[in-house]
Amino acid sequence: MFEQDYIMRQIKEITAVMAKVLFNAKVEDSFVMLQEAEKQQVFNLVEMTRNGKLKDAVEEVDRLTDNNTKENLMIGLSFYNYLNDIPEYIFTENEYNSARLRKDFRKFVNKFGLSQMTDLYFGEEE
């Protein structure tokens, strides 16, 4: 439980840093900067998570990296920031843990060329 909280806090902090450095905005403000279609994508991902499809939502976020746009990065950051606010039982029900969350988040941002930023928070990949 402590490790899960620690990983979630790290992801919340790094999404905030990335939003500030890359978009000169808070994560919440970067969400506001999205067009309606992109906001709907975030809402759909959140809804998938609420409906017990956390793994599917993470896979969908990963698919966004097939088209590395600023908007897709903002969608992913908004989604991972949202994961910080969901109850722990959702992770448990989805057989999803902090190690996998860290790995999936790292994989997502690395596809945008941001591996050095994640290394600052998580340490270098093993």
FENQUINOR-V41439 format. One record per residue. N is the residue number from 0. RES is the residue in three letters. OMEGA is omega in degrees with one decimal (none if undefined). Layout:
# FENQUINOR-V41439
n=N res=RES omega=OMEGA
n=N res=RES omega=OMEGA
This chain:
# FENQUINOR-V41439
n=0 res=MET omega=179.6
n=1 res=PHE omega=-179.9
n=2 res=GLU omega=178.2
n=3 res=GLN omega=179.1
n=4 res=ASP omega=-179.5
n=5 res=TYR omega=179.1
n=6 res=ILE omega=-179.9
n=7 res=MET omega=178.5
n=8 res=ARG omega=177.6
n=9 res=GLN omega=-178.7
n=10 res=ILE omega=177.5
n=11 res=LYS omega=179.9
n=12 res=GLU omega=-176.9
n=13 res=ILE omega=175.6
n=14 res=THR omega=177.3
n=15 res=ALA omega=179.8
n=16 res=VAL omega=-179.2
n=17 res=MET omega=178.9
n=18 res=ALA omega=-179.3
n=19 res=LYS omega=-177.2
n=20 res=VAL omega=-173.3
n=21 res=LEU omega=-174.0
n=22 res=PHE omega=-176.8
n=23 res=ASN omega=-178.0
n=24 res=ALA omega=170.8
n=25 res=LYS omega=-179.7
n=26 res=VAL omega=-179.3
n=27 res=GLU omega=179.2
n=28 res=ASP omega=178.1
n=29 res=SER omega=175.2
n=30 res=PHE omega=179.7
n=31 res=VAL omega=-179.0
n=32 res=MET omega=-179.0
n=33 res=LEU omega=173.1
n=34 res=GLN omega=-176.0
n=35 res=GLU omega=-179.4
n=36 res=ALA omega=179.2
n=37 res=GLU omega=176.0
n=38 res=LYS omega=179.4
n=39 res=GLN omega=176.8
n=40 res=GLN omega=178.0
n=41 res=VAL omega=179.1
n=42 res=PHE omega=178.7
n=43 res=ASN omega=177.9
n=44 res=LEU omega=178.2
n=45 res=VAL omega=-179.7
n=46 res=GLU omega=175.8
n=47 res=MET omega=180.0
n=48 res=THR omega=179.9
n=49 res=ARG omega=-179.2
n=50 res=ASN omega=174.8
n=51 res=GLY omega=-178.9
n=52 res=LYS omega=-178.4
n=53 res=LEU omega=-179.5
n=54 res=LYS omega=178.4
n=55 res=ASP omega=179.1
n=56 res=ALA omega=178.7
n=57 res=VAL omega=177.2
n=58 res=GLU omega=177.6
n=59 res=GLU omega=176.7
n=60 res=VAL omega=178.5
n=61 res=ASP omega=178.4
n=62 res=ARG omega=178.4
n=63 res=LEU omega=-177.8
n=64 res=THR omega=173.8
n=65 res=ASP omega=177.7
n=66 res=ASN omega=-173.9
n=67 res=ASN omega=176.1
n=68 res=THR omega=176.4
n=69 res=LYS omega=-179.0
n=70 res=GLU omega=178.8
n=71 res=ASN omega=174.9
n=72 res=LEU omega=179.4
n=73 res=MET omega=177.2
n=74 res=ILE omega=179.9
n=75 res=GLY omega=178.8
n=76 res=LEU omega=177.9
n=77 res=SER omega=179.7
n=78 res=PHE omega=-179.5
n=79 res=TYR omega=175.2
n=80 res=ASN omega=177.5
n=81 res=TYR omega=-178.3
n=82 res=LEU omega=178.8
n=83 res=ASN omega=-174.4
n=84 res=ASP omega=-179.1
n=85 res=ILE omega=179.8
n=86 res=PRO omega=-177.5
n=87 res=GLU omega=-178.1
n=88 res=TYR omega=178.1
n=89 res=ILE omega=176.3
n=90 res=PHE omega=-178.8
n=91 res=THR omega=-179.3
n=92 res=GLU omega=-178.2
n=93 res=ASN omega=-178.3
n=94 res=GLU omega=-176.9
n=95 res=TYR omega=-176.7
n=96 res=ASN omega=-175.8
n=97 res=SER omega=179.6
n=98 res=ALA omega=178.7
n=99 res=ARG omega=178.9
n=100 res=LEU omega=179.0
n=101 res=ARG omega=-179.6
n=102 res=LYS omega=-178.7
n=103 res=ASP omega=177.9
n=104 res=PHE omega=179.2
n=105 res=ARG omega=179.5
n=106 res=LYS omega=179.7
n=107 res=PHE omega=-175.4
n=108 res=VAL omega=177.7
n=109 res=ASN omega=178.1
n=110 res=LYS omega=175.8
n=111 res=PHE omega=177.9
n=112 res=GLY omega=-175.9
n=113 res=LEU omega=-176.4
n=114 res=SER omega=-179.5
n=115 res=GLN omega=178.4
n=116 res=MET omega=179.2
n=117 res=THR omega=178.4
n=118 res=ASP omega=177.3
n=119 res=LEU omega=-177.0
n=120 res=TYR omega=-173.0
n=121 res=PHE omega=-170.5
n=122 res=GLY omega=-177.8
n=123 res=GLU omega=178.8
n=124 res=GLU omega=-179.8
n=125 res=GLU omega=none
